[in-house]
Amino acid sequence: MVFGNLGEDSGTGVAFTRDPSTGEKIFYGEFLVNAQGEDVVAGIRTPQPITEMANRLPEAYGDLLRTQSLLERHFRDMQDLEFTVERGKLYLLQTRIGKRTAAAAVRIARDLVNEGLISRPEAIQRVPASQLDQLLHPIIDPSAKPDVLCVGLPASPGAASGIAVFDADEAEFKAARGESVILVRDETTPEDFHGIVAARAVLTARGGMTSHAAVVARGMGKCAVVGCGAIRVDATHRRFLVGETEVHEGEWITLDGGTGEVFLGDLPTMPSEVMQVNAGTLSQDDAPVYRGFAELLGWADARRRLKVRANADAPHDARVARGFGAEGIGLCRTEHMFFDGDRIHSMREMIVAHDEGGRRRALAKLLPMQRADFEGIFEAMDGYPVTIRLLDPPLHEFLPHGGEEAKLLARRVGVTRREMGRIVEALRESNPMLGHRGCRLGVTYPEITEMQARAIFEAASAMAKRGVIVLPEVMIPLVSTVKEFTNQRAIVDRMAAQVAKETGTSVKYLVGTMIELPRAALTARQIAGEAEFFSFGTNDLTQTTLGLSRDDAGRFLPLYVERGIYRDDPFQVLDVEGVGRLIQMATSDGRAARAGLKVGICGEHGGEPRSVAFCHTTGLDYVSCSPFRVPIARLAAAQAVGA
């Protein structure tokens, strides 16, 4: 035993060989004279900065400086030290690798390389890939010390404050007036898309990490907290309740999408240094965190084999993804394009049309809108591949559920409200996620596939004439048999030939499929005979393989993980033994049938480090993830190579 409480020539302290918050190479810590170690950590007394030790205990401080330098060079990493001084003599109690923020981890790794202590491959391994999220999204000002109201699932990182709003239309209306809003719902559906676009963040009482709100918010880089079971949403009275606390529409709340915490009030937030540089509001010369971030990812890019693409549905998302280093788009979900502005009206007219002629008239209105979106995406991804998924969700998700919107739609198509109610009810399905959606829509209504294919190739031809290098990849969703694929491919090829003849411009393209059903994985050899690429939709493949609803399973999955039934939430970390086995089989069988078959994943697992490592080991060509997860995937892909 040694004692730091023997008088003014004794003391104790905790120190770091570098600043654990910033990574700066300064000796950082605290100490107390005439004290034992528990006095420092328990907060019984206010400690002094470690630099003051030079005045109070100069000889021991000199020994400590020499020791900390020796230890860091020996262990080749930042150290966390605990020490005691007894009668002027230094005793080191413990040294260990020091915990650090993401900013510090990046800076320390880079500096250790520059100091010759570690190699670049070692530096890549030193930064947890998942930590990079901290460097991209707004954060709550550290000076704020709020009380937590409740905690949900941290679905999309970042911090945001706004007034609570319980309706997508109201969110859009208030946001248009310049108000900051947070959309609060039991759960969201595609009908809420415009409200999510307008809101600064989303809070839901139900849903998991791959629920509609989570996926859409991540794709947009918006903060989201989902599956917050402590809240009870009372949309009728426009409020939500947490125990005895009521939060009414118009009251301010703040979300931390990195922790899942919800706070009352308007808490101060600040953009990350990386985002300030990307926005042009901060010079790289004044941004050491950004410089370290960029340099580390540059080393990662030189080492990784896997390509990294982004899931992006609009030109703005594509530009953001490109800024984060995406090498193409692995999933463009065309259905999201139909919810903006007046497009939803034309989409609804198409769905409720009595015959093919009515559907074609409505689709003709959508064609130029979709074509313009594709042009913007091709331009943003000049020289990189763009994988466009044809219409996927059930049609009823686009329809109004009563109210003024139903009345307006009835008037637009010339039917009574009662007749409109019958049409909507006829489209309703007991299990829509396994119903009339994906390629089944294209088989039933080939004119939908025709319009989308025409929009793709007209956009590609127009951009090619402007000198943009376009590499379109058309993806057929929810295929379970090769005949579904060949049915849809025939339409795509026919439209490509027609557009080439009309425009005089022929564009090279690929046609492939999203593997998201077990049968598709099991018959991959047959499908690969016709398809030029596979993209595993791991959200739905997990859902259909495990028999779990990704929107409802969040109610019990945390308990499964807590009790060890599942090691991880399978919608967050890929289920290697089950879903992964299907991916391995399909990849092997597919490449046996078609040499050079391009294979990737485009589910949310594409940005999760352990899942990325599996994709590397399996030999996939790329992963695709939300734009703000692209840096994580880039680093994780390099880490999968090993040091």
VEXLOVEX-457109 format. One record per residue (C-alpha): x, y, z. Coordinates in steps of 0.001 Angstrom, whole numbers, padded with zeros to 6 digits, always signed. Layout:
BEGIN
XYZ;...
***
This chain:
BEGIN
+000000+000000+000000;+001047+003574-000652;-000666+006600+000829;-001334+009956-000765;-002936+011416+002348;+000161+011765+004503;+000475+015526+004165;+001357+018298+001727;+004170+016252+000137;+001745+013476-000850;-001160+013239-003285;-002963+011241-005936;-004297+011698-009433;-005538+010411-012778;-003983+011477-016069;-004036+010794-019798;-001011+010959-022054;-003159+012902-024557;-006403+014849-024317;-009155+012162-024441;-011683+014647-025843;-009666+016207-028671;-006671+013897-029068;-004253+016811-028728;-000767+015742-027621;-000826+017355-024192;-000522+015732-020783;-004048+015912-019410;-005474+015085-015994;-006223+016051-012401;-004642+015573-009004;-005231+016269-005322;-002694+016989-002615;-003042+015027+000618;-005697+012680-000750;-006411+009094-001686;-007603+007918-005111;-011273+007646-004222;-011295+011364-003370;-010593+012165-007036;-013153+009870-008610;-015923+010295-006030;-016170+014049-006431;-015737+014654-002694;-013132+017356-003388;-012472+019523-006404;-009191+018386-008007;-006587+020646-009598;-005312+020478-013198;-002349+018138-013535;-000109+021072-014562;-000434+022518-011046;+001399+019464-009784;+004605+021004-011172;+004356+023720-008530;+003212+021563-005610;+005214+018366-006191;+007868+019268-008803;+010127+016211-008502;+007251+013746-008639;+005763+015680-011561;+009031+015407-013475;+009090+011658-012856;+005443+011428-013986;+006165+013245-017261;+009044+010912-018056;+006986+007858-017096;+003933+008779-019160;+006102+009336-022243;+007863+005997-021736;+004576+004120-021279;+002941+005627-024349;+005895+004724-026535;+005985+001211-025086;+002273+000508-025564;+002077+002664-028736;-001237+004168-027692;-002702+006837-025449;-002579+005740-021807;-004878+006323-018830;-002712+006506-015685;-003514+006356-011979;-000777+007362-009574;-000020+008212-005959;+002764+010343-004481;+003883+009324-000977;+006356+011614+000795;+007454+013068-002540;+007995+009715-004286;+005917+008750-007345;+004161+005356-007431;+002313+004286-010564;-000821+002306-009618;-002218+001429-013037;-001916+002095-016750;-004379+001067-019440;-005470+002079-022919;-007416+005310-022492;-011023+005729-023582;-011551+008579-026050;-014094+010346-028201;-014329+009711-031939;-012555+012998-032649;-009718+012035-030321;-009508+008512-031745;-009037+009830-035278;-006480+012449-034298;-004465+010114-032062;-004341+007395-034724;-003105+009856-037336;-000557+011456-034995;+000849+008095-033885;+001483+007244-037538;+003219+010573-038098;+005325+009973-034974;+006417+006592-036315;+004846+004586-033493;+002303+002648-035579;+001697+001857-039257;-001243+003062-041346;-002935-000369-041277;-002656-000319-037479;-004117+003195-037364;-007106+002025-039398;-007791-000669-036798;-007506+001790-033894;-010689+003774-034676;-014016+001960-034077;-015852+002451-037371;-019220+002970-035672;-017777+005935-033765;-017472+007987-036950;-021174+008825-036652;-020198+011213-033868;-018204+013314-036348;-021002+013850-038862;-024169+014825-037062;-025153+017816-034924;-024629+017309-031242;-026248+018725-028131;-024042+021472-026756;-021958+019804-024023;-022598+022781-021706;-026296+021839-021522;-027125+019422-018705;-030774+018445-019269;-032917+015827-017558;-033876+012902-019800;-037624+012571-020394;-037490+009101-021957;-035286+006869-024099;-036032+005025-027345;-033958+003360-030058;-031178+005559-031524;-032330+005096-035125;-030508+007961-036847;-027706+009972-035221;-027680+013691-034641;-029441+016136-032384;-032389+018361-033185;-034851+020618-031397;-038310+021626-032532;-041947+021928-031635;-043866+018668-031382;-046241+018136-034326;-048476+015083-034692;-049495+015217-038354;-047379+015132-041542;-049448+017843-043249;-049126+020107-040223;-045388+019470-040110;-045087+020508-043744;-047280+023588-043189;-045394+024816-040133;-041984+024097-041652;-042969+026140-044726;-043585+029061-042344;-040048+028716-041049;-040824+026841-037832;-038628+024015-036549;-040759+020925-036090;-040343+017385-034812;-042835+014888-036194;-044237+012667-033433;-046188+009579-034475;-047121+006150-033166;-045297+004949-036257;-044811+006412-039737;-045914+005134-043144;-044960+006250-046664;-047911+008639-046462;-045940+010590-043847;-042963+011034-046164;-043566+014722-046862;-043814+015370-043130;-040486+013656-042503;-038920+015751-045259;-040193+018924-043596;-039362+017957-040014;-035996+018351-038352;-036382+015006-036599;-038794+012123-036044;-039991+010497-032821;-042134+007339-032850;-043635+005206-030117;-043391+001995-032154;-041042+000528-034742;-037532-000858-034840;-034194+000152-036313;-035362-000732-039822;-038864+000701-039515;-040075+003195-042103;-039169+006191-039923;-035691+004830-039178;-034796+003978-042776;-036119+007218-044271;-034538+009418-041596;-031143+007738-041956;-031301+008140-045704;-031896+011862-045290;-029376+012276-042493;-032146+013375-040126;-032200+012657-036419;-034672+009958-035377;-035638+008168-032177;-038017+005246-032720;-039676+002533-030676;-039898+004805-027646;-042285+002622-025699;-042502+005038-022769;-044531+007551-024772;-048231+007314-025476;-049214+009303-028548;-052670+010880-028383;-053053+012204-031923;-056684+013181-031322;-055736+015699-028639;-052365+016406-030271;-050150+015419-027383;-047989+012634-026062;-047633+011434-022503;-044713+010024-020542;-046044+008944-017185;-047675+012051-015711;-045873+014417-018097;-047857+015762-021055;-046253+017311-024115;-048715+019207-026301;-048407+020259-029911;-046308+023386-030173;-044150+022598-027138;-040408+022262-027678;-038587+018952-027388;-035038+017895-028251;-033909+014499-029562;-030483+012891-029453;-030501+010296-032220;-027123+008976-031127;-028325+007905-027683;-032101+007640-028197;-032714+010239-025477;-035652+012658-025536;-035558+015949-023613;-038055+018669-022822;-037289+022129-024142;-035150+023741-026829;-031610+022624-026072;-028680+024218-027905;-027103+022114-030648;-024086+022627-032841;-022927+021169-036191;-019937+018883-036241;-016592+020144-037488;-016720+017763-040447;-020078+019126-041556;-018917+022718-041129;-016046+022048-043536;-018378+020274-045997;-020755+023236-045861;-017920+025676-046520;-018383+027537-043231;-015070+026362-041786;-011658+026184-043413;-009803+022866-043415;-006834+024747-041957;-008932+025458-038860;-010388+021952-038646;-007926+019404-037213;-010689+016848-036675;-011719+017068-040318;-008137+016757-041531;-007630+013639-039433;-010988+012238-040578;-010159+012783-044260;-006636+011412-043947;-007734+008283-042091;-010442+007535-044662;-007906+008072-047428;-005741+005364-045886;-008828+003152-045574;-009750+003633-049237;-006265+002557-050300;-006563-000642-048279;-010147-001863-048704;-011400-004194-051431;-015147-003670-051003;-016701-000766-052871;-019056+001464-050907;-022227+002876-052425;-025114+004830-050930;-028866+004429-050690;-030199+007712-052108;-033565+008637-053560;-033108+012240-054661;-030402+014395-056292;-029634+016142-052990;-029106+012818-051196;-026868+011669-054051;-024700+014786-053748;-024403+014312-049981;-023405+010685-050521;-020810+011666-053105;-019388+014185-050634;-018952+011375-048109;-017063+009275-050642;-019788+007032-052080;-018748+005191-055245;-022213+005040-056725;-025788+004441-055642;-026688+000922-054612;-030362+001616-054011;-032559+004366-055404;-036082+003751-054103;-038336+005188-056808;-041469+005138-054664;-040160+007993-052516;-040230+010216-055581;-044004+009895-055776;-044757+011571-052458;-043504+015078-053244;-045919+017877-054079;-048566+017110-056696;-047005+013786-057618;-048993+011962-054993;-052226+013067-056696;-051187+011553-060031;-049983+008414-058276;-053319+008034-056533;-055196+008588-059795;-053188+005752-061322;-053932+003396-058442;-057707+003921-058409;-058114+004007-062196;-060779+001619-063523;-058779+000418-066517;-055403+000420-068224;-056224+003574-070141;-056826+005481-066922;-053597+004158-065433;-051612+005166-068501;-053017+008711-068426;-051969+009107-064799;-048562+007538-065458;-048006+009988-068302;-048189+012801-065716;-045602+011063-063524;-043152+010325-066333;-041557+013796-066668;-041309+014164-062898;-039514+010853-062468;-037301+011530-065475;-036172+014858-063968;-035252+013141-060688;-033202+010525-062503;-031397+013209-064475;-030376+014940-061244;-029161+011677-059722;-027173+010687-062833;-025556+014117-062868;-024602+013890-059185;-023125+010411-059760;-021294+011224-062994;-019083+008223-063789;-020477+006018-061015;-023157+003288-061220;-026713+004055-060147;-028939+001123-059160;-032613+002037-059502;-035198-000199-057887;-038569-000302-059614;-041736+000353-057612;-041770-001828-054499;-044358-001009-051758;-048014-002081-051717;-050253+000380-053569;-052546+001008-050608;-049691+002839-048854;-050080+005682-051339;-053807+006120-050719;-055481+008523-048253;-057180+007032-045220;-060290+009198-045141;-060608+012909-044461;-060175+015788-046909;-057572+013973-048990;-060013+011150-049748;-062650+013720-050674;-060216+015513-052986;-059183+012276-054694;-062809+011277-055275;-063444+014644-056902;-060308+014392-059080;-061260+010982-060511;-064992+011702-060694;-066434+009229-058211;-068466+009578-055028;-066905+009458-051581;-068647+006141-050968;-067291+004660-054193;-063809+005905-053303;-064129+004200-049930;-064982+000919-051661;-061971+001243-054005;-059588+001905-051134;-061027-000928-049068;-060676-003327-052016;-056953-002546-052183;-056390-003219-048508;-054423-006405-047706;-054180-008514-044571;-050408-008875-044885;-049294-006246-047403;-045547-006815-046950;-046093-010283-048416;-048803-009220-050828;-049276-007280-054046;-045982-005396-054191;-042581-005446-055862;-042324-007225-059198;-045867-008496-058674;-047101-004975-059404;-045123-004914-062643;-046430-008305-063712;-050016-007256-062988;-049677-003723-064347;-046842-003785-066927;-047541-000154-067788;-045963+000835-064439;-042705-000891-065369;-042893+000645-068854;-043187+004180-067458;-040358+003746-064971;-038038+002128-067517;-038783+004876-070029;-038043+007542-067415;-034718+005872-066595;-033539+005573-070194;-034797+008972-071318;-032946+010543-068395;-029825+008506-069142;-029911+009477-072823;-030409+013165-072032;-027529+013235-069571;-025246+011245-071892;-025800+013908-074560;-024603+016501-072020;-021385+014595-071466;-022325+012901-068208;-021096+009318-067874;-024217+007349-066950;-024143+003777-065680;-027759+002763-064943;-028561-000537-063261;-032254-001462-063206;-033255-003615-060240;-036369-005810-060179;-037625-006132-056566;-039104-009064-054642;-038414-011748-057229;-039172-015285-056033;-038912-017132-059351;-036854-016575-062493;-040029-016232-064568;-040995-013092-062662;-037598-011671-063488;-037676-012544-067182;-041196-011091-067455;-040014-007753-066113;-036647-007778-067868;-038383-008133-071237;-040260-004875-070577;-037094-003054-069461;-035141-004220-072519;-037992-003270-074846;-038230+000240-073409;-034445+000673-073584;-034526-000201-077286;-037461+002145-077943;-035816+005091-076206;-032515+004447-077994;-034345+004520-081335;-036281+007697-080430;-033292+009615-079068;-030542+008225-081240;-028534+007546-078083;-027820+004047-076836;-026845+003677-073170;-025186+000637-071649;-027126-000726-068702;-027506-003739-066436;-030671-005465-065275;-030547-007353-062007;-032658-008221-059021;-032981-007639-055321;-032651-010920-053442;-034952-010486-050448;-036877-013767-050323;-035441-017129-049235;-036680-018819-052413;-034785-016339-054549;-031604-017124-052623;-032191-020868-052967;-032794-020614-056740;-030023-018087-057353;-028392-020281-059996;-031499-020068-062200;-031989-016344-061615;-028337-015532-062321;-028749-017124-065733;-030892-014098-066601;-029828-011383-064127;-026573-009417-064380;-026342-008492-060715;-027707-009403-057305;-028356-006917-054539;-029370-008458-051233;-032154-006478-049581;-031159-007579-046109;-034009-005739-044360;-036674-007880-046034;-034452-010963-046287;-034039-010855-042506;-037779-010360-042104;-038755-013248-044359;-036037-015620-043138;-036649-015141-039420;-040403-014658-039743;-040181-011309-037945;-042034-008104-038732;-039397-005406-038754;-042010-002820-037751;-043446-004789-034829;-040601-006960-033521;-039020-003985-031756;-041468-004609-028923;-039749-007820-027859;-036359-007976-029614;-034571-006012-026855;-035722-008696-024403;-034444-011428-026728;-031044-009756-026837;-031027-009151-023089;-031743-012835-022401;-029246-014096-024956;-031817-015668-027283;-030418-013463-030037;-026872-012183-029741;-027889-008936-031497;-030974-007375-032995;-030942-009059-036442;-032248-005882-038069;-029172-004015-036835;-026451-006679-037124;-026675-009251-039895;-027730-012740-038784;-024699-014536-040205;-025835-018070-039346;-029240-017764-041011;-029529-014825-043396;-025784-014863-043961;-025884-018499-045007;-028492-017665-047652;-026301-014814-048914;-023271-017110-049159;-025248-019792-051001;-026831-017345-053426;-023511-015636-054150;-021734-018922-054810;-024553-020406-056904;-025100-017171-058799;-021449-016815-059775;-021348-020470-060806;-024071-019683-063323;-022712-016292-064421;-019016-015511-064213;-018463-011949-063052;-021919-011601-061481;-021890-008319-059538;-023096-008853-055963;-023765-006388-053150;-026126-005599-050298;-028355-002564-049961;-030130-003146-046649;-029323-001126-043539;-026672-003714-042640;-024473-002159-045332;-023348+000481-042846;-022859-001785-039809;-019189-002749-039249;-019606-006438-038364;-021981-006929-041283;-019518-005170-043607;-016789-007571-042425;-019058-010506-043334;-019619-009047-046817;-015854-008740-047283;-015248-012333-046200;-018071-013611-048428;-016523-011919-051451;-019255-009415-052253;-018350-006553-054589;-019919-003702-052635;-022082-002611-049760;-024625+000181-049963;-025908+002171-047001;-027431+005504-045984;-025303+008510-047052;-024267+009371-043502;-023077+005797-042967;-020773+005810-045993;-017672+006832-043967;-018410+004045-041470;-018628+001488-044270;-015409+002773-045883;-013479+002355-042643;-015123-000978-041756;-014295-002376-045203;-010632-001512-044665;-010670-002978-041149;-012042-006225-042593;-008792-006606-044562;-006892-006751-041267;-003725-005074-040056;
***
